[in-house]
Every structure is written in structure tokens, then in C-alpha cells.
Amino acid sequence: MEAEFGVGAAMAVAAVPGAPAPAPVTAAPAAVTAPAPRSPLARAFDGALVAVGATADPGERVAAFVDLVRRYQEPGRHYHTLRHVAETTAAFHLLIAADRAEAAEVRLPVCLLAVHFHDVVYDSRARDNEQRSAELAAGVLTRLGCQAEAIADVCRLVEATAGHRAVSADEAFVNDADLRVLARPAPAYDRYVRRVRLEYAWVGGDTWASGRGAILRHLLDGEIYATSWARRHWEPAARANLNRELSALSLT
């Protein structure tokens, strides 16, 4: 998500003059080792595929997960890794369990697939990561024989993480899960910021401070979270973290 984890369009426009255009995203080298297909994330991914009607055999579904993992292990990723997918998945389950009435009409398998795919394409120099992630998700899910309606919903949810402005209940739950890190205790939040900064190591300090500051102010302009539970339990800590980081940026 460009508007939260980096500086998105503002940073891309302010890129260093003469910097080379980003290379097209390709599959990561085969030398990268993926976790065992029976990992909790692999089981969650496979279960979600089956729930939305995937007709592919188990081997094809495992191969799709392995390719997903390899993409999240691409060089240059420090925050947008498989760990982020796991943490977002855990946050999503917490939100669903905390407010079952609000989540009553949310299709859990569709949301879980969106969480798995939402940062599968990540290039800190690009401004269309969510769109490209949605396109990749559509291709994979189509090849696996998933239901057309479910594919469309996964793509919509992935694209909604670009700005975190939810217009439906499922978008609210996925977006809030993605934003969980903002409400972490200060040391964990600071680690997140350092990892994002590493992903933007190509950006100069003044440009980073300007672009990141604009994003922090945008997040603070209105409610950060869309679900009732997250607004009650995460909003205060998130606002404190964002204001603290914004103050630190103004001193650099």
C-alpha cells in the first residue's frame, strides 16, 4: 500500500533526476527457498482457494503458493514480506472475531486471498503496485479455476488497499488489518518505519521527509480505521505513533 507504507505518488514524482525506470516485475529467482507447503499460511491459502471453487489439483495450488512466497522474498523488500502477510492475516482474524455482527456478510476466503495478494507486486518506485497486484491475482485465480465473482472481489479488495478508503464491510476489515502495524507499541512501530525506509533507500533524506510527512498528515486527517472495534482499540495508539513520527521528521 503506497499511501501507508511509503510515500507513493509523492515520492515517485520526486524521484532522483536521471534515475533509471523500474524494471518490470518478474518471478523471483528459483534459488529462493519457499517454506513448506504445509505451513499455516499455505494451509490458509489453499483452504481459501478451495472455498472459492478452485478446480485446480493440489499440486497446482501448492505451486501457486510457492510462487507467491518467492515474490514476497524478492530482493529489496524489508517490510513488504511474507511476515507482513502473516501479521495482516492474524489481524484480520482478530477483527472478525471481535465483531462478528459487523463481519456477518464478509466472505472470509475472499478476504484472506486478498490479504495474500495485496502486496505481491511491490516496487517502491512505482505508483500502481496495487493495480498490478490485483492483475496478477486475477491471472492466478483464473488459472486455478476459481469462481469469477470471487476473483472480482479479490481484485477489488486488493485495489482498495491503495488508499484505505473503505466503501464496504469487507474492504473495511482488510484495510484495517493491513493498517494494524500503525497501532503497535512504539518500538515495533519504529522497526516498521526503519524497514520501510530501507525500501526507499534510493530517496534522499529531505525528499523522504517531505513525502512521508505528507502521507502521515493524510492518515491523520480523519479516522484511520474503518471498523468499530479498530477505531476503539487501535486508533489512539496509531494516532500517537503517527504524530510522534511526524514530529521527528520535522526535526531532520
C-alpha positions as CSV (number, residue, x, y, z in Angstrom):
1,M,0.0,0.0,0.0
2,E,1.7,3.2,-1.2
3,A,-0.3,5.6,0.9
4,E,0.7,3.9,4.2
5,F,3.9,2.1,3.9
6,G,5.8,4.5,1.7
7,V,5.3,7.8,0.1
8,G,3.7,6.6,-3.1
9,A,3.0,9.1,-5.8
10,A,4.5,12.0,-3.9
11,M,7.9,10.1,-3.8
12,A,7.7,8.8,-7.3
13,V,7.2,12.3,-8.7
14,A,10.2,13.5,-6.7
15,A,12.5,10.7,-7.8
16,V,16.1,11.4,-8.3
17,P,16.6,13.0,-11.8
18,G,18.0,10.6,-14.3
19,A,17.2,7.6,-12.2
20,P,16.5,4.5,-14.3
21,A,12.9,3.4,-14.8
22,P,11.9,0.5,-12.6
23,A,12.3,-2.9,-14.2
24,P,9.2,-4.9,-14.9
25,V,8.3,-7.3,-12.0
26,T,9.3,-10.9,-12.8
27,A,9.2,-14.1,-10.8
28,A,11.9,-14.2,-8.2
29,P,15.0,-16.5,-8.8
30,A,14.3,-20.2,-8.4
31,A,17.2,-20.3,-5.9
32,V,14.9,-18.7,-3.2
33,T,13.6,-21.4,-0.9
34,A,9.9,-21.3,-0.1
35,P,8.5,-22.5,3.2
36,A,7.0,-25.9,3.4
37,P,3.6,-26.1,1.7
38,R,2.0,-27.3,5.0
39,S,2.8,-24.1,6.8
40,P,-0.2,-22.3,8.4
41,L,-0.2,-19.6,5.6
42,A,0.0,-22.3,3.0
43,R,-3.0,-24.1,4.5
44,A,-5.0,-20.9,4.8
45,F,-4.2,-20.0,1.2
46,D,-5.2,-23.5,0.0
47,G,-8.4,-23.6,2.1
48,A,-9.4,-20.2,0.7
49,L,-8.8,-21.4,-2.8
50,V,-11.0,-24.5,-2.3
51,A,-13.7,-22.4,-0.7
52,V,-14.0,-20.1,-3.7
53,G,-14.3,-23.1,-6.1
54,A,-10.8,-23.7,-7.3
55,T,-10.8,-26.7,-9.7
56,A,-7.0,-27.0,-10.0
57,D,-5.4,-30.1,-8.5
58,P,-3.5,-29.8,-5.2
59,G,-0.1,-29.7,-6.9
60,E,-1.1,-26.7,-9.0
61,R,-2.5,-24.9,-5.9
62,V,0.8,-25.6,-4.0
63,A,2.8,-24.3,-6.9
64,A,0.7,-21.1,-6.9
65,F,1.5,-20.6,-3.2
66,V,5.2,-21.3,-3.7
67,D,5.3,-18.6,-6.5
68,L,3.6,-16.2,-4.2
69,V,6.2,-16.8,-1.5
70,R,9.0,-16.3,-3.9
71,R,7.6,-12.9,-4.9
72,Y,7.4,-11.8,-1.3
73,Q,11.1,-12.8,-0.9
74,E,12.3,-10.6,-3.8
75,P,15.4,-8.5,-3.1
76,G,14.7,-5.0,-1.8
77,R,11.8,-6.0,0.4
78,H,12.3,-5.2,4.1
79,Y,8.7,-4.7,5.3
80,H,6.5,-5.9,2.5
81,T,7.4,-9.5,3.0
82,L,5.6,-12.8,3.9
83,R,5.9,-11.7,7.5
84,H,3.6,-8.8,6.7
85,V,1.1,-11.2,5.1
86,A,1.1,-13.4,8.2
87,E,0.7,-10.4,10.5
88,T,-2.1,-9.0,8.4
89,T,-3.8,-12.4,8.3
90,A,-3.7,-12.6,12.1
91,A,-5.0,-9.0,12.5
92,F,-7.9,-9.9,10.1
93,H,-8.9,-12.9,12.1
94,L,-8.7,-10.8,15.3
95,L,-11.1,-8.2,13.8
96,I,-13.5,-10.8,12.6
97,A,-13.6,-12.5,16.0
98,A,-14.0,-9.1,17.8
99,D,-17.1,-8.0,15.9
100,R,-19.0,-10.9,14.3
101,A,-22.1,-8.9,13.8
102,E,-20.3,-6.3,11.6
103,A,-18.5,-9.1,9.8
104,A,-21.6,-11.2,9.2
105,E,-21.7,-10.6,5.4
106,V,-18.0,-10.7,4.8
107,R,-16.7,-13.6,2.7
108,L,-13.7,-14.8,4.7
109,P,-12.0,-16.8,2.0
110,V,-12.2,-13.9,-0.4
111,C,-10.7,-11.5,2.1
112,L,-7.9,-14.0,3.0
113,L,-7.0,-14.3,-0.6
114,A,-6.9,-10.5,-0.9
115,V,-4.5,-10.4,2.1
116,H,-2.2,-12.9,0.4
117,F,-2.1,-11.0,-2.8
118,H,-2.3,-7.4,-1.7
119,D,1.4,-6.6,-1.8
120,V,2.6,-9.4,-4.1
121,V,3.8,-6.8,-6.6
122,Y,5.9,-4.2,-4.8
123,D,8.2,-1.7,-6.3
124,S,8.9,1.5,-4.3
125,R,9.5,3.5,-7.4
126,A,6.1,2.6,-8.9
127,R,2.7,4.1,-8.3
128,D,0.5,1.2,-9.5
129,N,1.6,-1.7,-7.2
130,E,-2.0,-2.4,-6.0
131,Q,-3.4,-2.5,-9.6
132,R,-0.6,-4.8,-10.7
133,S,-1.1,-7.0,-7.7
134,A,-4.8,-7.3,-8.5
135,E,-4.0,-8.1,-12.1
136,L,-1.6,-10.8,-11.0
137,A,-4.2,-12.2,-8.6
138,A,-6.8,-12.3,-11.3
139,G,-4.5,-14.3,-13.6
140,V,-3.5,-16.8,-10.9
141,L,-7.0,-17.3,-9.6
142,T,-8.4,-17.7,-13.1
143,R,-5.8,-20.4,-13.9
144,L,-6.8,-22.2,-10.7
145,G,-10.4,-22.3,-11.7
146,C,-11.8,-20.0,-9.0
147,Q,-15.3,-18.5,-9.3
148,A,-15.5,-15.3,-11.4
149,E,-17.4,-13.4,-8.7
150,A,-14.8,-14.3,-6.1
151,I,-11.9,-13.2,-8.4
152,A,-13.6,-9.8,-9.0
153,D,-14.0,-9.3,-5.2
154,V,-10.4,-10.3,-4.5
155,C,-9.2,-7.7,-7.1
156,R,-11.5,-5.0,-5.7
157,L,-10.1,-5.6,-2.1
158,V,-6.5,-5.6,-3.3
159,E,-7.0,-2.3,-5.1
160,A,-8.8,-0.8,-2.1
161,T,-5.6,-1.1,-0.1
162,A,-4.0,1.6,-2.2
163,G,-5.8,4.4,-0.3
164,H,-7.5,2.6,2.6
165,R,-10.8,4.3,2.0
166,A,-13.4,1.5,2.5
167,V,-16.8,1.7,0.9
168,S,-17.9,-1.8,2.0
169,A,-17.6,-4.0,5.1
170,D,-15.1,-6.4,3.5
171,E,-12.9,-3.5,2.4
172,A,-13.0,-2.1,6.0
173,F,-11.8,-5.4,7.5
174,V,-9.0,-6.0,5.0
175,N,-7.8,-2.3,5.1
176,D,-7.8,-2.2,8.9
177,A,-5.9,-5.5,9.1
178,D,-3.3,-4.0,6.7
179,L,-3.0,-0.9,8.9
180,R,-2.6,-2.9,12.2
181,V,1.1,-2.0,12.4
182,L,0.3,1.7,12.9
183,A,-1.1,0.9,16.4
184,R,1.8,-1.4,17.5
185,P,3.8,-0.4,20.6
186,A,6.3,2.3,19.8
187,P,9.4,0.0,19.4
188,A,7.5,-2.2,16.9
189,Y,6.2,0.8,15.1
190,D,9.7,2.3,14.8
191,R,11.0,-1.0,13.4
192,Y,8.3,-0.9,10.8
193,V,9.3,2.7,9.8
194,R,13.0,1.7,9.6
195,R,12.1,-1.2,7.3
196,V,10.0,1.0,5.0
197,R,12.8,3.5,4.9
198,L,15.2,0.7,3.7
199,E,12.8,0.0,0.8
200,Y,13.1,3.7,-0.1
201,A,16.9,3.9,0.4
202,W,17.1,5.4,-3.1
203,V,15.3,8.5,-1.9
204,G,17.2,11.4,-0.4
205,G,16.6,12.5,3.2
206,D,14.8,15.7,2.5
207,T,12.6,14.2,-0.2
208,W,11.8,11.3,2.1
209,A,10.8,13.6,5.0
210,S,8.6,15.7,2.7
211,G,6.8,12.8,1.1
212,R,6.5,10.7,4.2
213,G,5.2,13.7,6.2
214,A,2.5,14.3,3.6
215,I,1.3,10.7,3.9
216,L,1.3,10.9,7.7
217,R,-0.8,14.1,7.7
218,H,-3.2,12.5,5.2
219,L,-3.7,9.5,7.5
220,L,-4.2,11.8,10.5
221,D,-6.9,13.8,8.6
222,G,-9.9,11.8,9.6
223,E,-10.3,8.4,11.2
224,I,-7.6,5.9,10.4
225,Y,-9.6,2.8,10.9
226,A,-13.0,1.9,9.4
227,T,-14.2,-0.9,11.7
228,S,-15.8,-0.1,15.0
229,W,-13.5,-2.3,17.1
230,A,-10.3,-1.0,15.5
231,R,-11.4,2.6,16.0
232,R,-12.0,1.9,19.7
233,H,-8.9,-0.2,20.4
234,W,-6.2,0.8,17.8
235,E,-7.0,4.4,16.8
236,P,-5.4,6.1,19.9
237,A,-2.1,4.3,19.6
238,A,-2.0,4.7,15.9
239,R,-2.5,8.5,16.1
240,A,0.2,8.7,18.8
241,N,2.7,6.8,16.6
242,L,1.9,8.9,13.5
243,N,2.2,12.2,15.4
244,R,5.4,11.1,17.0
245,E,6.9,10.2,13.7
246,L,5.7,13.4,12.1
247,S,7.4,15.4,14.9
248,A,10.6,13.5,14.3
249,L,10.5,14.2,10.6
250,S,10.2,17.9,11.2
251,L,13.5,17.9,13.1
252,T,15.5,16.2,10.4
